[in-house]
């Protein structure tokens, strides 16, 4: 636990030094606050920007930050120094993963408040967002572990991030894209938060999200066995 807390505290301090990571956590919550309070259009669905930016936040921030942190520390040999200081790989991953999840959940709370969610609706919104953030962290961990350098991680992260963050938005305008997007966790998160007040069924969303999570874990295990953290 001491090692996990040490890794957690290290990442918190590094966040304020790394502006590229910090902006990932701040951008969409701030955009949601601005757009929900400034933009008013006739016929626009209620909480439109909250739902839209919430899903985009899930697909971008935790995924890119997790991949960037792991790959950067591998490239700079920081991870090797941590391993030599008796920090086990699982301790490092739990520390970094919890850090990303916690910071992203703070952003999710801001997005939820910006959309006017209160009470049970706010609780459901945060719970759904938390699950999506967790899946993105697992995918980011797999990419970061696989990558030898931060540049390699960026080149792998960008197309994955674009698929998971923008596909739910594009699916609103194309039935063909929606059919393809249904197999992604971000699309199912999008569907759940859009029908937050009256969720008809959670069977399909839950099944798709669990499958995506299992695939992310399998990819991470493969990446770890292939490349390791040193």
URGI-V359938 format. One record per helix or strand of 3 or more residues. SS is the DSSP state (@ for helix, = for strand). FROM is the first residue (numbers start at 1). TO is the last residue. If there is no record, write none. Layout:
# URGI-V359938
SS&FROM&TO  SS&FROM&TO
This chain:
# URGI-V359938
@&2&15  @&19&38  @&48&75  @&78&84  @&89&114  @&119&146  @&150&171  @&175&181  @&185&194  @&203&227
